Amino acid sequence: MPMHLELGDRLRLRKPHPCGGSTWQVVRLGADIGLRCETCGRRILLPRSEVERRTKERLPPLAPPGEEPDGPTAF
């Protein structure tokens, strides 16, 4: 069964990128998956089967800037 991915998902792949980063963000979906390295910003395009094989774990999404992880705080 194919892995369910959405735009903005964060993945940790098995081998690190040459820049040293191992976390990637999904930026394109289809038969090929577009990933952007969160360390250097390089974009790559891999077949879906390759992404599924290389994925070590899914990471929690990053909170948008200025927003607390638990929600907005009233003062």
C-alpha positions in Angstrom: 0.0 0.0 0.0 1.5 3.4 -0.9 2.6 5.8 1.8 0.1 8.7 2.3 1.9 12.0 1.8 0.6 15.6 1.8 2.3 18.8 0.8 4.3 20.2 3.7 4.9 16.8 5.3 8.4 16.5 6.8 10.5 13.4 6.4 13.7 12.1 7.7 15.5 10.0 5.1 18.0 7.1 5.8 21.0 8.7 4.3 21.9 12.4 5.0 22.2 14.9 2.2 25.8 16.0 1.3 25.2 19.3 3.1 24.7 17.3 6.3 20.9 17.6 6.6 18.6 14.6 6.8 15.2 16.4 7.1 13.1 17.1 4.0 9.8 18.8 3.2 7.4 17.5 0.6 6.9 20.2 -2.1 5.4 18.2 -5.0 3.2 15.1 -5.2 2.4 12.7 -8.0 4.2 9.7 -9.5 7.4 11.6 -8.5 7.8 13.3 -5.2 9.5 16.7 -4.9 11.5 17.2 -1.7 13.3 20.3 -0.4 16.2 19.9 2.0 15.5 21.9 5.2 19.2 22.6 5.7 20.4 24.0 2.4 17.1 24.4 0.4 18.1 22.1 -2.5 15.2 20.5 -4.3 15.2 17.0 -5.6 12.6 14.9 -7.5 12.4 11.1 -6.7 10.1 8.4 -7.8 7.4 7.6 -5.1 8.8 4.1 -4.6 12.3 5.5 -3.9 10.9 8.0 -1.3 8.9 5.2 0.4 12.1 3.0 0.5 14.4 5.8 1.8 12.0 7.2 4.5 13.2 6.5 8.0 10.4 8.5 9.8 7.8 11.2 9.5 8.4 14.3 11.6 5.8 16.6 13.2 5.0 19.7 11.2 6.8 23.0 12.1 4.6 25.6 13.7 4.2 28.8 11.6 6.3 31.7 12.8 4.7 33.7 15.6 2.4 30.8 16.6 2.8 28.8 19.8 2.7 24.9 19.4 -0.3 24.8 21.8 -2.2 27.6 20.1 -2.3 31.4 20.6 -1.7 32.7 24.2 -3.9 35.5 25.5 -2.2 38.1 27.8 
